[in-house]
């Protein structure tokens, strides 16, 4: 080959499927082990311990759901648990499929659904549906051999992953039918296409199992479940040529003892002090369920998550129109259906993920004492306006910020839409302001004149710019509701304008509308997000009644 020719790189090898890995475990020349799991967290723990595969125990899953191991949990309910287990772990799962949940047709559908969810294999047992746990009673009836062979063939014909494993479980020994019947069924199930056999026994020693292995040889891999003959040395299973050992219910049993001990101690001591050092930490739970991966994903996919918005609420005034209600508290702390107005506003902010909330307080400031806020004082509240209150929080105008009046209520979707709106400074403007009552309040409203009027066309997404805000605006487009969003760039612009207003002496008595009107004169005016009602402000007793109805 000419040296000028470049070698073509071989395509990267794809990782084997979970079913292929289970097939390799079953066919392995060495003894392999599967650990029981019954939900996502136990699957993670089994994988963390180093087990190469998981046994999804029917007994354990049923018990974890609080029902008996008698097909009381439907196969679709079990399938839902399996989906969580498969998502939570990277190792293959062999499912305890009981009797296949019915006849051959049920087995066909079961296998297809398991393949769809990335389950590596299923074990079905040759008893009758509905099943009874093998350790209950004696002499449980077995399925007809030909009928069970039909289930095996139906399952193998229905798998959509060529490596999916179907393990045939022989109950002849555990039901008292003897070795000859177990061998007869084993040969039939082998001929029907089973990938492996699970030979079950409830003897307290491995004699039955070892006798079976001596007669069976290595015609097909054999899986065992030494729940009752656990005292047998593991090397005996190796020497007998067994392929896989399943530890079938030990995670569940261990968790029951641990939960009982914890519950009894807490009940007895009326405290968790005595057990705190004996149980897993909350951090361990976070680590197991993958919180770190979510944080990393947020860094990749949600750039805004690195710079979470904060809020500044302006609530320095008394609200004298509310009369006696504000003699000893500011209007932001007036009760509205059992909660202060401010608490309801903060709750709405939290609905969209805003946790960092600062409140600029003034009148009766000691009454503004919510534990979830950062208080900022405007001690000159009697002689200053909204812009001065905002300037008191100048150092918080750093990064994405929401500015809100402290006397408003609004539906959460308005704030959510505002945060998503394009623009460095965006104000919520009510296009239906004329419909608000009473009309006599028009002279005191923060009316807004915008570049274009409100359009009901849902496809009209042209940007709308703010031209001016104030009570005496001619030909207004709507009413500024007292809610604004700033990006980091917008916050820098507002901070710079506040400093300019302080320098020219206009800051002290300026309103928020005055601030935004000055910003509107710059090259990039603030934008408007039109809303259509679903908000209100509380200035007098009439508004307070409306607020109660609003909630």
Residue, then its C-alpha position, 0 to 999 in steps of 0.5 A: x500500500x502506498x505510504x500516501x494512502x491514509x489508514x481508515x480508522x476502525x469504527x469504535x466498538x459498541x458496548x455489549x447490551x445488558x442482555x449480552x452481558x447476562x448471557x456471558x455471565x450464564x455461560x462463564x466457565x467460573x461461578x458467577x453471582x447475582x444479588x437480589x434487588x427490589x427497587x432502584x436504590x437496592x439495585x444501585x447498592x448491589x451494583x456498588x458492592x460489585x455484583x455483575x448482575x441483579x436478581x429482581x426477586x418477585x418475593x422482594x418486589x411484592x413485599x416492598x409493595x406490601x403485598x404477598x408473593x402470590x401475583x397480587x402485584x400485577x405484572x405491569x406494576x412489577x414492570x414499572x418497578x423494573x424500569x426504575x431498577x434498569x434506569x438506576x443500574x448499569x448491570x444486567x437484570x434477571x427478572x423473577x417472572x413467576x409463572x409468566x403471568x398466564x399462558x404462552x400469550x402472556x409470556x410473549x407480551x411480557x418478554x417483548x415489554x422486558x426487552x423494550x425496557x432493557x431487562x436482560x432476561x426472565x426466569x419463569x417457573x413450571x407451576x400454575x398461575x397464580x403462583x404461590x411462593x415455593x417455600x409455602x406449603x408442600x407439594x404444589x401442583x406443577x404445570x404440564x410439561x408440554x404447556x410449559x415448553x410452549x411458554x418457553x418457545x413463545x418467549x424465545x420467539x418474542x424476544x427482540x434482543x437476540x441475547x435476551x435470556x430465558x431461564x426455565x425454573x424447575x420446581x420438581x425437587x421443591x414440590x417433592x416430585x423427585x430427581x427423575x422428574x426434575x431431570x425429565x423436565x430439564x431435558x424437555x425445557x432444554x429442547x424447547x430452547x431455554x437458555x439456562x435452567x434454575x433448579x430449586x430446592x428447599x432442603x437445608x443441604x445441597x444434596x438434591x442440587x448436587x445429585x441433579x448436577x451429577x446426572x445433568x452434567x453440563x448440557x445447559x447452564x444451571x442456576x441455583x438459589x441456596x436460600x435454605x442450604x446457605x451453609x453449603x461451602x461455595x466451592x461445592x457449587x464450583x466443583x459441581x459445575x454450577x454456573x450462577x448462584x442467586x442470593x435471592x432475598x437478602x437485601x430485603x431481609x436486611x432492610x427490614x431488620x434495619x428499619x424495625x430497629x430504627x423505628x423502635x429506637x425513635x419511638x422509644x427515645x422520641x429522638x433520633x440522636x441515638x441512631x443518627x450515627x448508625x444510619x446512612x447520611x442524607x449525603x449518601x442518599x444524594x450520592x447514590x441517586x446521582x445528585x452530582x450528575x444532575x448538578x453537572x447536567x444543569x451546568x451544561x444545559x441550564x446556563x442560567x442555573x449558574x446565575x440564579x435570579x434574585x428578587x428585590x421587593x419594595x415595601x417601605x411605605x405604610x399604606x395610609x389608605x388602609x386606615x387602622x389596618x396599618x396603624x402598627x404595620x406596613x401594608x405589605x404585612x396586612x393579613x390576606x386570608x390568614x397570611x401577610x400580603x408579603x408572605x404570599x408575594x414571596x411564595x409566588x417568587x419561590x414558585x419559579x425558583x427565586x430563593x434569594x429575596x431582599x425586602x426594602x422596609x421602612x414604616x414599622x420595619x420591625x414588623x417586616x420579619x419573615x425568616x425567608x427574606x433579607x431585610x434592607x432598611x430605608x429609614x428615609x421612607x417618609x420623604x423618599x420614593x420608590x427609586x430611592x428604596x431601590x437604591x438602598x439595595x444597590x449592592x444587590x443589583x448584580x446579576x439577574x434580578x426581579x424587582x417587585x412592589x410589595x403590595x401586589x399579587x399576581x399569578x405565577x405564570x406572569x413571572x415565569x413568562x417575564x423571566x423567559x422574555x427577551x430583553x435586558x430590562x422587561x416590565x409587565x404591562x397590563x393591556x386590559x388596564x381599563x377594565x380594572x375597578x374602580x375607574x376613579x383610580x386612573x389618576x394614580x396608576x403607573x400607566x405605560x406608553x409603549x411602541x406598539x399596542x397590545x395584539x391578540x395575535x398569538x403569532x405576533x411576537x414583535x418586541x414592544x418597547x417602553x416609551x414612558x411610565x407615569x400617572x399622567x401618560x397620554x394615550x397609554x398602552x397599558x398599566x405597569x403592574x409593579x413587576x420587572x425583570x433585569x438580566x445581569x446587563x439590565x441590572x448594571x444599567x439600572x444601577x448606573x442610572x440610579x447613581x446618575x439620579x443620585x448625582x443630579x439630585x433627582x433620586x430622592x423623590x423619583x418613582x420607579x416609573x421615573x427611573x424606567x422613563x429615563x432608561x427609555x431615553x437610552x439607545x436600548x429602551x426597556x421592553x414590555x411584556x403584555x399581560x391580560x389581568x390576573x394581578x392586583x395591587x392592594x391600596x385600600x379596603x376595596x383592594x383588600x376585599x378583591x385580594x381575598x377573592x383573588x386567592 
